[in-house]
């Protein structure tokens, strides 16, 4: 299991060592490396919102009426 997580362990880490080929060191290279996770999260969120199923039942509307204190008090128990 640990060997399968080696790639995930280094995901999102930007290597600042200029001797490593392909490592982003210039600002033009760092911005896309930092922006793609944000864009990916927003894309997955948009896809989830778009594909969420619509409610099947008709929408119910609540009726708001004025309630008195007497409505919240316990009623007397009659024998």
C-alpha positions, 0 to 999 in steps of 0.5 A: 500500500505504501508503494502505491501512495508514493506518487500521491505523497509528492503531489502538489509539492513544487521542487525549488531545486534548479538542478532538477530538470522540469522543476518550475523555478520561474514565476511563469511556471509556478502560477500554472502549477499552483492554479491547476488544483484550484481549477480542478476543484472548481470544475469538479464542484461545477460538474457536481452541481450541474449533475445533482438530481432535481427534487421529484416531489413538488415543492411545499411552501410553509405557512407562517402564522403568528403564534401565541405563548399559549401555543407553546405551553403544555396543556392541562391533562384532564381525567 
